[in-house]
């Protein structure tokens, strides 16, 4: 039965049909493939796989296709995932919504509130004004400087999400101040330089990304000894941190920077020498206190989420703070739905038994005893890699580290290099949905999905093909393996 335009359902159906008619070809492909994957997963036609595993894979493929192509808003597809998982019995409703109270979600919320405070007080613009007179107007040197800034923040702030929430507003302000002559590539080059250097370069530090900390926790659980910050720095940072930052620089220069001419960058006249206002100084002091606490978390053991919430409390303090509670409505809560859905999806795949079956199958079919030292360590990395495409890479670190360490032990691989081999896989993010910092950056709507996919895909592919084997050679040279 059709609804007339005058009926209550008429405008809704009209808006829906209008939205569908505006879908791009890639969105149509994502829509159709996503629905097909979902229906196939529910039908569970494969007798070799348990039905819950097929259900979970169907929902996972549906989510990943919808999140990547966006035929509907990401928040809406995320809510759909949260509804589907308990509907088919993979998790109960309490388990599905449990990530809402996780430290990860509260850290993201705190970071978004702090980013809002930086924007409202004008501190981001003031810092951009201070920076613009110190940055080169030559495109390649500018991108080098931005990569150093992004990598440097990884030493100070342990959460990639928090770093992105600070660096993106700063980068946007820099683009506005340096970008006099229009160029479609300039904004992408600046923002991706900050984003990719702080994420990919930061993975060379123990505290540089959440997956590293999760993996270190799993290692300590089995070995009874921690992986120290200096240990991670020594074995991972030279290649996975520093050299990968150079790979990021090369990739972004090749994709965007080489199209820039020197005349594209020109400093906008601004009162750069004007001192910070009282409000801006107060915001800066609060943030510097937070950076100090984040940078010394190995000493005081206060979780980054608690530090972030404490800073938000200072920003909201009555008659002294810089934000009002009403300002929090501007926080992008849609991003929270996505992060919760991604975490819940990882739990559902694990609860259904997919992770165990996948690793067991790889263990059975991989003849590691026939491989040399290079092949054995690369195999551990490659076994973990497909899981990166089905869940957040922090979840991969949680579910794959111990089984793959056990697999390595069966073939003479020591625990530490086995764990680091898995870590090489969990530092790769080919697509934005694989890691929360990239989706946080995408939420600013300053970078297109295509730009993110191109940059991430090129950096991660180069890392897998070139840097992972090189890192193993580095370990061999220094005697780790």
Secondary structure by P-SEA (a helix, b strand, c coil): ccccccccaaaaaaaaaaaaaaccaaaaaaaaaaaaaaaaaaacccccccaaaaaaaaaaaaaaaaaacccccaaaaaaaaaaaaaaaccccccccccccccaaaaaaaaaaaaaaaaaaaaaaaaaaaaaaaaccccaaaaaaaaaaaaaaaaaccccaaaaaaaaaaaaaaaaaaccccccccaaaaaaaaaaaaaaccccccccccaaaaaaaaaaaaaccccccaaaaaacccccccaaaaaaaaaaaaaaccccccccccccccccccccccaaaaaaaaaaaaaaaaaaacccccccaaaaaaaaaaaaaccccccccccccccccaaaaaaaaaaaaaaaaaaaaaaaaaaaaaaaaacccccccaaaaaaaaaaaaccccccccaaaaaaccaaaaaaaaaaacccaaaaaaaaaaaaaccccccccaaaaaaaaaccccaaaaaaaaaaaaaaaaacaaaaaaaaaaaaccc
